[in-house]
Amino acid sequence: MGIYLNPGAEQFEEIVRSEIYVDKTGLLRYTNSVVNTMQKYICVSL
């Protein structure tokens, strides 16, 4: 379980430029597109 953070715009811009930020937009879009299909099993590794 994580901690929910809601930083202000300035802090968010700083986080986005850092190495720790991971944009999962594409992963979410792909996952939603394969729900209820034969490709529904997805392995995500880092």
N, C-alpha and C positions, 0 to 999 in steps of 0.2 A: 504494500500500500504506500502510495506516495503522498506528498504534500501539495495541495493545490495552491498555486501562486498566481496572482493577477497583477503583474507589475504595470506601471504606467507606460506610456508610449516611449518615453526616452529610455527607460530601463529595458523594454522589449527590443528596441533597436540595437542596444548594446549586446544583448543575448544573441540575437539573430546573427550578428557579425562574429560571434565567438565560435570556437571549435566544438563546444558542447551542444550546440543547437542542431537538431535533426528534424528536417521537414519531412513529415510522413504523408503529405497530401497525395502524392502519386501512389503510395502503398494503399492508402484507404480507398482511393478511386479504383484501383485494380481489384482489391479484395471485394468491394461491393459489386464489381462487374462479374465476378465468378461465383458468387453465392448461388446455391441451387443449380450448379452445373457440375459436369464431370471433373472440372479443374478446381473444385472447392477446397482441396487439400493444399495448403501453402506452408512452406518452411521459410521462416525468416531467421537468419543468423547474422551475427555481427562479429 
